[in-house]
Amino acid sequence: MSALCKVIQAKLTETPMQFAEVVDDHLDVPWRDFLRAWGQLREEDILKRDDIGRYYIEGGVAEAIAAETKAE
């Protein structure tokens, strides 16, 4: 797992985020490198999505936050 992948994983463990928000947090990273890291994270099969489409890491604090949010 790349360093960038670990950074993204840590963030998504803390707070659910839309994909665009994750991208915005890493605008200084070349797109190809970002997509590689995102792909690594997806391969780990720990990414989940809440009812409003935000990504979060299963088992983290963000999972509890996501569970409280329901689509209206």
Secondary structure, DSSP 4 states (H G I P E B T S, - for coil): --HHHHHHHHHHHHS-B-HHHHHHTTTTS-HHHHHHHHHHHHHTT-EEE-TTS-EEETTSHHHHHHHH----
